[in-house]
Amino acid sequence: MKKRATHKVDMDAGIFRMVDFRSTVVVSVIVGASGGVACAKIVSGIPMARLPVEKALRAWTFKPEKQNGGPIAYLGQLDFLLCNTNCGEIG
């Protein structure tokens, strides 16, 4: 689903710059027919990261999906690996 994103916004790092953490935040997303995020719901992840991830994701836009020649809304899931230090090769 990240490949369908046409505009991405990073989350506000704020307090995350001051703590050592690593977490995956999983988000269910409904993309509206125009490509904007109609709904974002955090499925899992550390509590302090949920609001900043959701806020950033609501500013994303995606390629619209089409069916029978017209745009439609669609549901997807995004996984975000958040890591400040000790991220290893994936950081």
C-alpha positions in Angstrom: 0.0 0.0 0.0 2.9 2.4 0.6 3.8 2.1 -3.1 0.3 3.6 -3.9 1.1 6.7 -1.8 1.6 9.8 -3.9 2.2 12.2 -1.0 3.7 11.2 2.4 4.1 13.2 5.6 6.5 12.2 8.3 5.3 12.1 11.9 6.4 14.8 14.4 9.4 13.2 16.1 8.9 15.3 19.3 9.6 13.2 22.4 10.8 10.3 20.3 14.2 11.9 19.8 14.8 11.6 23.5 14.0 8.0 24.1 15.5 4.7 22.8 12.6 2.7 21.4 11.6 0.3 18.6 8.0 -0.5 17.7 5.9 -1.4 14.8 2.6 0.6 14.4 0.0 -1.2 12.4 -2.8 1.0 10.9 -5.9 0.1 9.0 -6.7 2.8 6.4 -9.7 3.6 4.2 -8.7 5.6 1.2 -11.5 7.6 -0.3 -12.4 7.7 -4.0 -10.3 10.9 -4.4 -7.2 9.3 -2.9 -7.4 11.0 0.5 -7.4 9.2 3.8 -11.0 8.8 4.8 -10.3 6.9 8.0 -7.2 5.6 9.8 -7.4 3.3 12.8 -4.4 2.1 14.8 -4.5 -1.7 15.2 -1.4 -2.0 17.3 1.7 -0.2 18.4 3.2 1.6 21.4 0.6 4.0 22.9 2.8 7.1 22.7 3.3 6.7 18.9 -0.3 6.1 18.0 -1.5 9.7 17.8 1.6 11.1 15.9 1.4 8.3 13.4 -2.3 8.7 12.8 -2.0 12.5 12.4 0.8 12.1 9.8 -1.0 9.4 7.9 -4.2 11.5 7.6 -2.2 14.0 5.5 -1.1 11.3 3.1 -2.7 10.8 -0.4 -2.8 7.7 -2.5 -3.5 6.8 -6.1 -7.2 6.4 -6.5 -8.5 2.9 -7.2 -10.9 2.4 -10.2 -13.6 -0.1 -10.8 -15.8 -0.1 -13.9 -14.1 3.1 -15.0 -14.9 5.1 -11.9 -13.0 5.8 -8.7 -13.8 3.8 -5.6 -12.8 3.8 -1.9 -10.6 0.9 -0.7 -9.2 -0.6 2.5 -5.6 -1.3 3.2 -3.1 -1.9 6.0 0.2 -0.1 6.6 3.0 -1.2 9.0 5.4 1.4 10.2 8.6 0.4 11.9 9.6 3.2 14.3 13.1 3.2 15.6 15.2 5.8 17.3 18.5 4.1 18.2 19.9 0.6 18.0 18.0 0.0 14.8 20.5 -2.3 13.2 20.6 -2.7 9.5 16.9 -1.8 9.0 17.2 1.5 10.9 
